[in-house]
Every structure is written in C-alpha cells, then in structure tokens.
Amino acid sequence: MKEIRIGILGFGTVGAGVVEGIQKNGTLMAGRTGIHLVVEKIADLDITTDRGIAVPDGVLTTDAMSVINDPSIDVIVELVGGTTIARTFTLEALKLGKPVITANKALLADHGEEIYKTAREHHTGIYYEAAVGGGIPVLRSQRDGLVGNRIESIYGILNGTCNYILTRMEREGLPFDSILADAQALGYAETPPDLDIDGIDTAHKAVVLASMAYGAPVPMEACPAKGIRGLAESEIENADALGYRIKLLAIIKDNAGEVELSVEPTLVPKTHMISSVSDSFNAVFVKGDIVDDTMYYGRGAGRLPTGSAVIGDIMEAAADKLHNVGTPVSVTMMLQRDTLDYYPEGNIEKRCYLRFPQANLKAAAEVLEKHGIGIASVEESFSVILTQRAKESAFVAAMAELGDAIRLRLEDFE
Ligand SMILES: NC(=O)c1ccc[n+]([C@@H]2O[C@H](COP(=O)([O-])OP(=O)(O)OC[C@H]3O[C@@H](n4cnc5c(N)ncnc54)[C@H](OP(=O)(O)O)[C@@H]3O)[C@@H](O)[C@H]2O)c1
C-alpha cells in the first residue's frame, strides 16, 4: 500500500464533497488501486464555518501557500475558483513539480496554455476532469476510450442551470425571469447569473473539450457565445409544436481541419437523444470517425458528483506520480500542436428558426431569398420560418433588414 498526501485549496461546495467522498470510499479505493489517500491539509479563508464534514484537528489552515510549499504534500487540489488567485496557486504548485487537480473551467479557458506548458516544463501534470460535465467522465472517455478516433463533432448540454430553466419553461409554461428567480432561491443559479445564462460557462467548457479533441489550447475568442437570457415562452411553445426542444448547445465540429465552435440556444428534434436531457443534467454527444456516435450523461455539477470527478483525477495523479510518468496524457493531449485554424463565425453554416412578430412573412421570405437563404417551411400560424442551411454571415445581413425578428439555431444533426 502506497500513501499519497493531498492538500486541498478551497473548502467550499466541491472541496467539502471531495473530502466527504474520500472519507466514505477511501478504503474501497485503496483496495482497488493500492493507493491510500491522506487529506493532509485543507486551506480556506474561512475555517470556522461548518461544511457538514468533520476533519481532524490541525488539518484546516487559512494559508494556502503553506499547503503548496509543504514538502510532505504530494498532490495539490485547486478548488478556490476564479482566474486570479487560482492561477497563482496552480502555477506555484506546478513549478514545485507537484501535480494539480482542478475543477476550474474558467481558469483553463483563460490560462490553459500557460498552465499546460508550465506542467510540461516541470515534468508534472494538471488534471481537470471535473471542469467539463461535473461528474461525467467525458474528457477521460475522449482521451482514453476514443483515442483512436478523429473527433468529427461534439454537441454538449454543459450548463445545468440553463437546462433546468429551459426544462421548467417547457413543462410549466412559466416565463424565464420567474424560473431564474426560483433557480437562484434554490441555489442552482449563481447571483449574478450572467456566466451561466449568457452562455459563458458553456463556452469555457466547450473550449476545454475542443482543446482536447483537436490538440491545442483554444482561445475563448474562437467560441462565439449566446445564452438564454430573456428567451420568450412563445419560442419554447412554437418549438414544441414543431417537434423540437430548445437546448443551450455547445457545438464543436471539424470542418476539413478547421475547428468550428459556438454556443447558442438551439432547436433540437425531439427524436434526438440529447433533447431528452432535462432538469439540471448535462450530456455530451461525441462522434468519432471510427466509433460513430457516443453519448455521456449525468450530473454536471453539485458537491458529490463534482467531487467524484476530482477524486478520479487525484487517483490518476497519484498513480502517475508513483509510476514517475512525468508529463501525463492530460497535458500532452492539450499540446499536440501550437495552434489550430478556426472557422470564422460568419462561415458557420446552420439552419435557423425565425419568428417575425410584426413583419409579413412574404416580405420576410423575399429578404431571406435575396441573401441566399433557402426556406424549408413557413408556419403561418406562429409567424415562423424554418430555413435551410446558410452561412451565419448571410443570416446577420438578412436580420439587419428584418428588424425585430427572433432568430434561434436549428440543428438536425446531419
Ligand atoms: N459547485 C459545483 O457544482 C462545481 C461544478 C463543477 C466545477 N466547479 C468548479 O469548482 C471550483 C470550486 O467551486 P465551488 O462551487 O466549490 O466554490 P465555492 O463553494 O465558492 O468554494 C470555494 C472556496 O474557496 C475559498 N477560497 C477563496 N479564495 C481562497 C484563498 N485565497 N485561499 C483559500 N481558500 C479560498 C472560498 O472562500 P470564500 O467563500 O470565503 O471566498 C470558498 O470557501 C470552481 O472553479 C468551480 O467553477 C464547481
């Protein structure tokens, strides 16, 4: 039996879940792996609040740097969140050659390249399964089980708050604002909720997924993001009547070597499995050129589900350390190439749902045709046109002439 000593930075929702999970299943894990995890130190700014989990005297400290610098600690777990002090803690630990586990998608989206390169330079690892899809082992599936595939496309429902709001709007016919207020009262949505409902959190996760799929750090600028703020009930109702559900979807595609990324509210056919992912659940649909379609489903957030993914990473980091792996696959996968080519947003081809609250549909159809946008169907009773595939730049130009029309993406997974 080998002992690995861990230091946890941040004893909030996820930090407490990690400690609870290790206390509950540490013996089980030791039996499976031969590695006994010892939570040596936990740092938090507040060490008096009850986190619902007892820890031995002397484990808690307010000094995170003392944990990083403690020579008896083998592995650092960064769970403070944010992109400032979390970056400092992560880089300091990596420079000491200590592996770092993080659940911090914002940190990886903004500073991933620096972090992966620092890990490589110091022959150690950064492990980040919990950063995408919470408890769903989707990154590990991609880098291990699907390693023999070129990834053709990824579709993800990656934000539980948005999926919860959309599900309740559809089921209960209530307006966006009242469900958002409920979600905040229940602790599902942050206050302010901007990162979630404006699609930024989903974009953070999309760039991490795309980095792994295509082998280079992807900047946030490569992922245009629209959220679900202010989505009207009529869009949900119309989509339903037309055989679709609206999901906040991250879409990542390989277009002959150019990587296409976007996040936007999207009509998905009710016949596609991803449309049945409801409430706060997440799902990721990955298509590989050899395996074809695969789908991963589960809880994308929460104390124990996220803790589960962090614990999986701690075990991997521990095993890598004991086997002197040096630079692990979680780093090499992100640094296969220096840069990627991105599909300009205007070139992204898509179908759209267009609703014209005021305009006459005949005039609207003429504008669309002028911009080369084909019409798939006209739903006069809802003042809706469903289009054929066209370039985003054509939609932008047409919408400039169409005033207050509402536009959502429509994805038929062809
Ligand atoms: N919650 C989830 O379900 C979930 C899911 C996936 C990923 N994540 C990611 O996991 C990370 C942690 O999230 P969380 O929900 O656990 O956050 P949280 O509940 O706010 O916990 C973070 C803890 O870190 C503490 N902290 C802040 N600065 C510190 C410092 N300088 N030294 C020591 N402790 C410090 C905070 O103290 P104060 O409160 O006093 O500032 C807080 O107790 C984030 O990156 C988040 O994006 C969370």
The ligand as a MOL file (V3000), in Angstrom:
LIG
                    3D

  0  0  0     0  0            999 V3000
M  V30 BEGIN CTAB
M  V30 COUNTS 48 52 0 0 0
M  V30 BEGIN ATOM
M  V30 1 N -20.0970 23.8250 -7.4540 0
M  V30 2 C -20.1270 22.9560 -8.4570 0
M  V30 3 O -21.0490 22.1570 -8.5950 0
M  V30 4 C -18.9950 22.9240 -9.4570 0
M  V30 5 C -19.0700 22.0580 -10.5560 0
M  V30 6 C -18.0080 21.9800 -11.4550 0
M  V30 7 C -16.9100 22.7920 -11.2590 0
M  V30 8 N -16.8730 23.6600 -10.2140 0 CHG=1
M  V30 9 C -15.6860 24.4860 -10.0440 0
M  V30 10 O -15.0540 24.1280 -8.8180 0
M  V30 11 C -14.4080 25.2540 -8.2620 0
M  V30 12 C -14.9030 25.4450 -6.8240 0
M  V30 13 O -16.3000 25.6790 -6.8700 0
M  V30 14 P -17.2010 25.6640 -5.5470 0
M  V30 15 O -18.6050 25.6370 -6.0180 0
M  V30 16 O -16.7170 24.6230 -4.5930 0 CHG=-1
M  V30 17 O -16.8820 27.1220 -4.9660 0
M  V30 18 P -17.1290 27.6600 -3.5070 0
M  V30 19 O -18.2260 26.8900 -2.8450 0
M  V30 20 O -17.2560 29.1380 -3.5870 0
M  V30 21 O -15.7680 27.2860 -2.7430 0
M  V30 22 C -14.5630 27.9520 -2.9440 0
M  V30 23 C -13.9150 28.1020 -1.5840 0
M  V30 24 O -12.5840 28.6050 -1.7530 0
M  V30 25 C -12.3710 29.5870 -0.7720 0
M  V30 26 N -11.2970 30.4990 -1.1390 0
M  V30 27 C -11.3570 31.5920 -1.9440 0
M  V30 28 N -10.1290 32.2010 -2.0010 0
M  V30 29 C -9.3030 31.4490 -1.2290 0
M  V30 30 C -7.9260 31.5650 -0.8830 0
M  V30 31 N -7.1750 32.5610 -1.3270 0
M  V30 32 N -7.4060 30.6290 -0.0580 0
M  V30 33 C -8.1720 29.6180 0.4140 0
M  V30 34 N -9.4790 29.4650 0.1240 0
M  V30 35 C -10.0440 30.3740 -0.6890 0
M  V30 36 C -13.7190 30.2860 -0.6830 0
M  V30 37 O -13.8160 31.0580 0.4960 0
M  V30 38 P -14.8290 32.3310 0.4940 0
M  V30 39 O -16.1970 31.7830 0.2700 0
M  V30 40 O -14.6100 32.9010 1.8490 0
M  V30 41 O -14.3690 33.2200 -0.6150 0
M  V30 42 C -14.6740 29.1080 -0.7090 0
M  V30 43 O -14.8850 28.5550 0.5730 0
M  V30 44 C -14.7200 26.4310 -9.2070 0
M  V30 45 O -13.6590 26.5980 -10.0960 0
M  V30 46 C -15.9620 25.9650 -9.9470 0
M  V30 47 O -16.0970 26.5450 -11.2280 0
M  V30 48 C -17.8830 23.7380 -9.3150 0
M  V30 END ATOM
M  V30 BEGIN BOND
M  V30 1 1 1 2
M  V30 2 2 2 3
M  V30 3 1 2 4
M  V30 4 1 4 5
M  V30 5 2 4 48
M  V30 6 2 5 6
M  V30 7 1 6 7
M  V30 8 2 7 8
M  V30 9 1 8 9
M  V30 10 1 8 48
M  V30 11 1 9 10
M  V30 12 1 9 46
M  V30 13 1 10 11
M  V30 14 1 11 12
M  V30 15 1 11 44
M  V30 16 1 12 13
M  V30 17 1 13 14
M  V30 18 2 14 15
M  V30 19 1 14 16
M  V30 20 1 14 17
M  V30 21 1 17 18
M  V30 22 2 18 19
M  V30 23 1 18 20
M  V30 24 1 18 21
M  V30 25 1 21 22
M  V30 26 1 22 23
M  V30 27 1 23 24
M  V30 28 1 23 42
M  V30 29 1 24 25
M  V30 30 1 25 26
M  V30 31 1 25 36
M  V30 32 1 26 27
M  V30 33 1 26 35
M  V30 34 2 27 28
M  V30 35 1 28 29
M  V30 36 1 29 30
M  V30 37 2 29 35
M  V30 38 1 30 31
M  V30 39 2 30 32
M  V30 40 1 32 33
M  V30 41 2 33 34
M  V30 42 1 34 35
M  V30 43 1 36 37
M  V30 44 1 36 42
M  V30 45 1 37 38
M  V30 46 2 38 39
M  V30 47 1 38 40
M  V30 48 1 38 41
M  V30 49 1 42 43
M  V30 50 1 44 45
M  V30 51 1 44 46
M  V30 52 1 46 47
M  V30 END BOND
M  V30 END CTAB
M  END
